[in-house]
Amino acid sequence: MAGGLSSTTVAALVIILGASALMSGLSGFGFSAIGALCLWLLPPKLGVPLLMGLSTANQLMSIRQLKSDMMPIREWWPNGPGPYLVGGFLGVPMGLTILHSLPTKTLMAVFGAFLVIYAAYSMLKPERLRVTLKHDSWFPSSIVGLIGGVIGGFTAFPGAAVVVWSGLRHLPKSHSRAIVQPYILGMQVLSISMLALRHPETFSRTYWTLLLVTLPIVLPGTLLGVYLYRSLSDINFRRVTYVLLGTSGVGLLVKSAGAIALLAAAVAGVTLISSH
């Protein structure tokens, strides 16, 4: 047993988080999307911080492996991750307030449904959705970052809004990752730091035990995902992105409504594949 959890529970967590690391290494985001399944096994006030900590380790490993694809810090403004980070730093405190004080099921259900619908539509007709910005237009990106910070504060998944926005702009895969990954890393570090200051009881013995047990699974999974990413074309990268966005939506629906939402999402997925 680890941290008072049964060996079966710990084994299930290891499998879920290993898959999360693989998919995040492949796409640059989505660790908490797959990892949301952990919230069937852990209370949100333990599970969400655990996902934040593991996602941080996942991003550090991935960015190190892909440092040649990352932008130099001097290029972060206005067309890099800089505007997103500024917005996200404002949004995270609001998201953490939601996590600890307000009911979040409705918000997660609405956002999860949006991701599922957007991903399905994009897979069917990806070229019809496109946003074009002026070269130095940073304000829309900062608003997207703000939205992602709010969402990340109560779901541990800050990257969804930024990934959707990057997809709408049809950015090449290297440019997309150079924005998304520093943003996610910044949001997770900020979220963990604020949780430690506001709610130090969050980081209990159970938290640290689970972190130590799962980290050796997450890091190799990340490396494997990065290895697979190198062989993807831009088109296939977008396809993987849409699949993960849809999975993210399902994860949020599961988190908000349980097995009924999962069943409904599965039926919708089967219907989509059949019609396609």
C-alpha positions as a Markdown table, in Angstrom:
| # | Residue | x | y | z |
|---|---|---|---|---|
| 1 | Met | 0.0 | 0.0 | 0.0 |
| 2 | Ala | 1.1 | 3.6 | -0.7 |
| 3 | Gly | -0.2 | 6.6 | 1.2 |
| 4 | Gly | -3.1 | 4.6 | 2.5 |
| 5 | Leu | -4.2 | 3.4 | -1.0 |
| 6 | Ser | -4.5 | -0.2 | -2.0 |
| 7 | Ser | -2.0 | -1.8 | -4.3 |
| 8 | Thr | -4.8 | -2.2 | -6.9 |
| 9 | Thr | -5.5 | 1.6 | -6.8 |
| 10 | Val | -1.8 | 2.4 | -7.1 |
| 11 | Ala | -1.4 | 0.0 | -10.0 |
| 12 | Ala | -4.3 | 1.7 | -11.8 |
| 13 | Leu | -2.8 | 5.1 | -11.2 |
| 14 | Val | 0.5 | 4.0 | -12.6 |
| 15 | Ile | -1.1 | 2.7 | -15.8 |
| 16 | Ile | -3.2 | 5.9 | -16.3 |
| 17 | Leu | -0.2 | 8.2 | -15.7 |
| 18 | Gly | 2.1 | 6.2 | -17.9 |
| 19 | Ala | -0.4 | 6.6 | -20.7 |
| 20 | Ser | -0.7 | 10.3 | -19.9 |
| 21 | Ala | 3.1 | 10.7 | -20.1 |
| 22 | Leu | 3.3 | 8.9 | -23.5 |
| 23 | Met | 0.5 | 11.0 | -25.0 |
| 24 | Ser | 1.9 | 14.3 | -23.6 |
| 25 | Gly | 5.4 | 13.5 | -24.9 |
| 26 | Leu | 3.9 | 12.8 | -28.3 |
| 27 | Ser | 1.8 | 16.0 | -28.5 |
| 28 | Gly | 3.3 | 18.4 | -26.0 |
| 29 | Phe | 0.1 | 18.7 | -23.9 |
| 30 | Gly | -2.7 | 16.6 | -22.6 |
| 31 | Phe | -1.1 | 15.0 | -19.6 |
| 32 | Ser | -3.9 | 15.9 | -17.3 |
| 33 | Ala | -6.5 | 15.1 | -20.0 |
| 34 | Ile | -5.7 | 11.4 | -19.8 |
| 35 | Gly | -4.7 | 11.8 | -16.1 |
| 36 | Ala | -8.2 | 13.0 | -15.3 |
| 37 | Leu | -9.2 | 9.4 | -15.0 |
| 38 | Cys | -7.2 | 9.4 | -11.8 |
| 39 | Leu | -10.0 | 11.4 | -10.2 |
| 40 | Trp | -12.1 | 8.3 | -10.2 |
| 41 | Leu | -9.6 | 7.0 | -7.7 |
| 42 | Leu | -8.5 | 10.1 | -5.9 |
| 43 | Pro | -10.3 | 13.2 | -4.4 |
| 44 | Pro | -9.8 | 16.3 | -6.6 |
| 45 | Lys | -7.9 | 18.2 | -3.9 |
| 46 | Leu | -5.3 | 15.4 | -4.0 |
| 47 | Gly | -5.6 | 14.3 | -7.6 |
| 48 | Val | -5.4 | 17.8 | -9.2 |
| 49 | Pro | -2.1 | 18.8 | -7.4 |
| 50 | Leu | -0.6 | 15.4 | -8.2 |
| 51 | Leu | -1.4 | 15.9 | -11.9 |
| 52 | Met | 0.2 | 19.4 | -11.7 |
| 53 | Gly | 3.4 | 18.0 | -10.2 |
| 54 | Leu | 3.7 | 15.2 | -12.7 |
| 55 | Ser | 2.8 | 17.4 | -15.6 |
| 56 | Thr | 5.6 | 19.8 | -14.5 |
| 57 | Ala | 8.1 | 16.9 | -14.6 |
| 58 | Asn | 6.7 | 15.7 | -17.9 |
| 59 | Gln | 7.1 | 19.2 | -19.5 |
| 60 | Leu | 10.7 | 19.7 | -18.1 |
| 61 | Met | 11.7 | 16.4 | -19.6 |
| 62 | Ser | 10.0 | 17.0 | -22.9 |
| 63 | Ile | 11.3 | 20.6 | -23.3 |
| 64 | Arg | 14.9 | 19.4 | -22.6 |
| 65 | Gln | 14.6 | 16.7 | -25.3 |
| 66 | Leu | 13.2 | 19.3 | -27.8 |
| 67 | Lys | 15.2 | 22.3 | -26.9 |
| 68 | Ser | 16.2 | 22.9 | -30.5 |
| 69 | Asp | 12.5 | 23.5 | -31.3 |
| 70 | Met | 12.0 | 25.9 | -28.4 |
| 71 | Met | 12.2 | 29.7 | -29.0 |
| 72 | Pro | 14.9 | 31.7 | -27.3 |
| 73 | Ile | 13.5 | 33.8 | -24.5 |
| 74 | Arg | 14.2 | 37.0 | -26.4 |
| 75 | Glu | 11.7 | 35.8 | -29.1 |
| 76 | Trp | 8.9 | 35.1 | -26.6 |
| 77 | Trp | 7.2 | 38.4 | -27.3 |
| 78 | Pro | 4.9 | 39.0 | -29.2 |
| 79 | Asn | 4.6 | 35.8 | -31.2 |
| 80 | Gly | 5.8 | 33.3 | -28.7 |
| 81 | Pro | 4.6 | 32.1 | -25.3 |
| 82 | Gly | 5.1 | 35.5 | -23.6 |
| 83 | Pro | 1.5 | 36.9 | -24.1 |
| 84 | Tyr | 0.0 | 33.6 | -23.1 |
| 85 | Leu | 2.0 | 33.5 | -19.9 |
| 86 | Val | 1.1 | 37.0 | -18.9 |
| 87 | Gly | -2.6 | 36.2 | -19.3 |
| 88 | Gly | -2.2 | 32.8 | -17.6 |
| 89 | Phe | -0.5 | 34.4 | -14.5 |
| 90 | Leu | -3.7 | 36.4 | -14.1 |
| 91 | Gly | -6.0 | 33.5 | -14.6 |
| 92 | Val | -4.5 | 30.9 | -12.3 |
| 93 | Pro | -5.5 | 32.5 | -9.0 |
| 94 | Met | -9.1 | 32.5 | -10.2 |
| 95 | Gly | -8.9 | 28.9 | -11.2 |
| 96 | Leu | -7.5 | 27.9 | -7.8 |
| 97 | Thr | -10.3 | 29.8 | -6.1 |
| 98 | Ile | -12.8 | 27.7 | -8.1 |
| 99 | Leu | -11.0 | 24.5 | -7.1 |
| 100 | His | -11.2 | 25.2 | -3.4 |
| 101 | Ser | -14.5 | 27.1 | -3.0 |
| 102 | Leu | -16.9 | 26.8 | -5.9 |
| 103 | Pro | -18.8 | 23.9 | -7.5 |
| 104 | Thr | -16.9 | 23.0 | -10.7 |
| 105 | Lys | -18.9 | 20.2 | -12.2 |
| 106 | Thr | -21.0 | 22.4 | -14.5 |
| 107 | Leu | -17.9 | 24.4 | -15.7 |
| 108 | Met | -16.0 | 21.2 | -16.4 |
| 109 | Ala | -18.9 | 19.7 | -18.2 |
| 110 | Val | -19.4 | 22.7 | -20.5 |
| 111 | Phe | -15.7 | 23.0 | -21.3 |
| 112 | Gly | -15.4 | 19.2 | -21.8 |
| 113 | Ala | -18.4 | 19.2 | -24.2 |
| 114 | Phe | -16.8 | 22.1 | -26.2 |
| 115 | Leu | -13.5 | 20.2 | -26.6 |
| 116 | Val | -15.3 | 17.1 | -27.8 |
| 117 | Ile | -17.4 | 19.0 | -30.4 |
| 118 | Tyr | -14.5 | 21.1 | -31.6 |
| 119 | Ala | -12.2 | 18.1 | -32.0 |
| 120 | Ala | -14.9 | 16.2 | -33.9 |
| 121 | Tyr | -15.6 | 19.1 | -36.2 |
| 122 | Ser | -11.9 | 19.7 | -36.8 |
| 123 | Met | -11.2 | 16.1 | -37.7 |
| 124 | Leu | -14.0 | 16.2 | -40.3 |
| 125 | Lys | -13.4 | 19.7 | -41.8 |
| 126 | Pro | -10.1 | 21.1 | -40.4 |
| 127 | Glu | -9.4 | 23.6 | -43.2 |
| 128 | Arg | -12.6 | 25.5 | -42.6 |
| 129 | Leu | -11.5 | 26.9 | -39.3 |
| 130 | Arg | -8.7 | 29.4 | -39.4 |
| 131 | Val | -7.7 | 32.5 | -37.6 |
| 132 | Thr | -5.2 | 35.0 | -39.0 |
| 133 | Leu | -3.6 | 37.6 | -36.8 |
| 134 | Lys | -1.3 | 40.5 | -37.4 |
| 135 | His | 2.4 | 39.7 | -36.8 |
| 136 | Asp | 2.6 | 41.7 | -33.6 |
| 137 | Ser | -1.0 | 41.1 | -32.3 |
| 138 | Trp | -0.4 | 39.9 | -28.7 |
| 139 | Phe | -3.7 | 40.9 | -27.0 |
| 140 | Pro | -5.8 | 37.9 | -28.3 |
| 141 | Ser | -3.1 | 35.5 | -27.3 |
| 142 | Ser | -3.0 | 37.0 | -23.7 |
| 143 | Ile | -6.8 | 36.5 | -23.4 |
| 144 | Val | -6.4 | 32.9 | -24.5 |
| 145 | Gly | -3.7 | 32.5 | -21.9 |
| 146 | Leu | -6.0 | 34.0 | -19.3 |
| 147 | Ile | -8.7 | 31.5 | -20.1 |
| 148 | Gly | -6.2 | 28.7 | -20.0 |
| 149 | Gly | -4.9 | 29.8 | -16.6 |
| 150 | Val | -8.4 | 29.8 | -15.1 |
| 151 | Ile | -9.2 | 26.4 | -16.5 |
| 152 | Gly | -5.8 | 25.0 | -15.4 |
| 153 | Gly | -6.3 | 26.2 | -11.9 |
| 154 | Phe | -9.2 | 23.9 | -11.2 |
| 155 | Thr | -8.5 | 21.1 | -13.7 |
| 156 | Ala | -4.6 | 20.9 | -13.9 |
| 157 | Phe | -5.1 | 21.2 | -17.7 |
| 158 | Pro | -4.1 | 24.7 | -18.7 |
| 159 | Gly | -3.0 | 23.9 | -22.2 |
| 160 | Ala | -6.5 | 23.2 | -23.8 |
| 161 | Ala | -7.3 | 26.8 | -24.7 |
| 162 | Val | -3.9 | 27.5 | -26.1 |
| 163 | Val | -3.9 | 24.3 | -28.1 |
| 164 | Val | -7.3 | 25.1 | -29.6 |
| 165 | Trp | -6.1 | 28.6 | -30.5 |
| 166 | Ser | -2.9 | 27.3 | -32.1 |
| 167 | Gly | -5.0 | 24.8 | -34.1 |
| 168 | Leu | -7.2 | 27.6 | -35.3 |
| 169 | Arg | -4.1 | 29.5 | -36.5 |
| 170 | His | -2.8 | 26.3 | -38.2 |
| 171 | Leu | 0.7 | 26.7 | -36.7 |
| 172 | Pro | 3.4 | 24.3 | -37.7 |
| 173 | Lys | 4.0 | 21.6 | -35.0 |
| 174 | Ser | 7.4 | 23.0 | -33.9 |
| 175 | His | 5.9 | 26.5 | -33.5 |
| 176 | Ser | 2.9 | 25.1 | -31.6 |
| 177 | Arg | 5.0 | 23.2 | -29.2 |
| 178 | Ala | 7.3 | 26.1 | -28.7 |
| 179 | Ile | 4.3 | 28.1 | -27.4 |
| 180 | Val | 2.2 | 25.4 | -25.6 |
| 181 | Gln | 4.9 | 23.7 | -23.6 |
| 182 | Pro | 6.5 | 26.7 | -21.9 |
| 183 | Tyr | 3.0 | 28.0 | -21.2 |
| 184 | Ile | 1.9 | 24.7 | -19.6 |
| 185 | Leu | 5.1 | 24.5 | -17.6 |
| 186 | Gly | 4.7 | 28.1 | -16.3 |
| 187 | Met | 1.1 | 27.6 | -15.3 |
| 188 | Gln | 1.8 | 24.3 | -13.5 |
| 189 | Val | 4.7 | 25.8 | -11.5 |
| 190 | Leu | 2.6 | 28.8 | -10.6 |
| 191 | Ser | -0.3 | 26.7 | -9.6 |
| 192 | Ile | 1.8 | 24.4 | -7.4 |
| 193 | Ser | 3.5 | 27.4 | -5.8 |
| 194 | Met | 0.2 | 29.1 | -5.0 |
| 195 | Leu | -1.3 | 25.9 | -3.6 |
| 196 | Ala | 1.8 | 25.5 | -1.4 |
| 197 | Leu | 1.3 | 29.0 | 0.0 |
| 198 | Arg | -2.5 | 29.0 | 0.3 |
| 199 | His | -3.1 | 25.3 | 1.2 |
| 200 | Pro | 0.1 | 23.7 | 2.4 |
| 201 | Glu | -2.0 | 20.8 | 3.8 |
| 202 | Thr | -2.5 | 19.7 | 0.2 |
| 203 | Phe | 1.1 | 18.4 | 0.1 |
| 204 | Ser | 0.6 | 15.6 | 2.6 |
| 205 | Arg | 2.5 | 12.4 | 3.0 |
| 206 | Thr | 0.1 | 10.7 | 0.6 |
| 207 | Tyr | 0.9 | 13.3 | -2.1 |
| 208 | Trp | 4.6 | 12.8 | -1.8 |
| 209 | Thr | 4.4 | 9.0 | -1.7 |
| 210 | Leu | 2.2 | 8.9 | -4.9 |
| 211 | Leu | 4.6 | 11.4 | -6.6 |
| 212 | Leu | 7.6 | 9.2 | -5.8 |
| 213 | Val | 5.8 | 6.0 | -6.9 |
| 214 | Thr | 4.5 | 7.4 | -10.2 |
| 215 | Leu | 7.4 | 9.6 | -11.3 |
| 216 | Pro | 9.6 | 6.7 | -12.5 |
| 217 | Ile | 6.8 | 5.7 | -14.8 |
| 218 | Val | 6.1 | 9.2 | -16.1 |
| 219 | Leu | 9.6 | 10.1 | -17.3 |
| 220 | Pro | 10.3 | 7.1 | -19.5 |
| 221 | Gly | 6.8 | 7.4 | -21.0 |
| 222 | Thr | 7.6 | 11.0 | -21.8 |
| 223 | Leu | 10.8 | 10.1 | -23.6 |
| 224 | Leu | 8.9 | 7.4 | -25.7 |
| 225 | Gly | 6.3 | 10.0 | -26.7 |
| 226 | Val | 9.0 | 12.5 | -27.8 |
| 227 | Tyr | 10.6 | 9.8 | -29.9 |
| 228 | Leu | 7.3 | 9.1 | -31.7 |
| 229 | Tyr | 6.7 | 12.9 | -32.1 |
| 230 | Arg | 9.9 | 13.3 | -34.2 |
| 231 | Ser | 8.4 | 11.1 | -36.9 |
| 232 | Leu | 5.1 | 13.0 | -37.3 |
| 233 | Ser | 4.3 | 15.3 | -40.1 |
| 234 | Asp | 2.5 | 18.6 | -39.4 |
| 235 | Ile | -0.8 | 17.1 | -40.7 |
| 236 | Asn | -0.5 | 14.0 | -38.5 |
| 237 | Phe | 0.5 | 16.2 | -35.6 |
| 238 | Arg | -2.8 | 18.1 | -36.0 |
| 239 | Arg | -4.7 | 14.9 | -36.2 |
| 240 | Val | -3.1 | 13.7 | -32.9 |
| 241 | Thr | -3.9 | 17.1 | -31.4 |
| 242 | Tyr | -7.5 | 16.8 | -32.3 |
| 243 | Val | -7.7 | 13.3 | -30.9 |
| 244 | Leu | -6.2 | 14.4 | -27.7 |
| 245 | Leu | -8.4 | 17.5 | -27.4 |
| 246 | Gly | -11.4 | 15.1 | -27.8 |
| 247 | Thr | -9.9 | 12.9 | -25.2 |
| 248 | Ser | -9.4 | 15.9 | -23.0 |
| 249 | Gly | -13.0 | 16.7 | -23.3 |
| 250 | Val | -14.0 | 13.2 | -22.4 |
| 251 | Gly | -11.7 | 13.4 | -19.4 |
| 252 | Leu | -13.4 | 16.6 | -18.1 |
| 253 | Leu | -16.8 | 15.1 | -18.7 |
| 254 | Val | -15.8 | 12.0 | -16.7 |
| 255 | Lys | -14.5 | 14.2 | -14.0 |
| 256 | Ser | -17.7 | 16.2 | -13.8 |
| 257 | Ala | -20.4 | 13.6 | -14.4 |
| 258 | Gly | -18.8 | 10.2 | -14.0 |
| 259 | Ala | -19.6 | 7.0 | -15.9 |
| 260 | Ile | -22.7 | 8.3 | -17.7 |
| 261 | Ala | -20.7 | 11.0 | -19.4 |
| 262 | Leu | -18.0 | 8.5 | -20.4 |
| 263 | Leu | -20.6 | 6.2 | -21.9 |
| 264 | Ala | -22.2 | 9.1 | -23.8 |
| 265 | Ala | -18.9 | 10.2 | -25.2 |
| 266 | Ala | -18.0 | 6.7 | -26.2 |
| 267 | Val | -21.3 | 6.4 | -28.1 |
| 268 | Ala | -20.7 | 9.7 | -29.8 |
| 269 | Gly | -17.2 | 8.7 | -30.8 |
| 270 | Val | -18.4 | 5.4 | -32.3 |
| 271 | Thr | -21.1 | 7.4 | -34.2 |
| 272 | Leu | -18.5 | 9.8 | -35.5 |
| 273 | Ile | -16.2 | 7.1 | -36.7 |
| 274 | Ser | -19.0 | 5.2 | -38.4 |
| 275 | Ser | -20.2 | 8.4 | -40.2 |
| 276 | His | -16.7 | 9.2 | -41.2 |
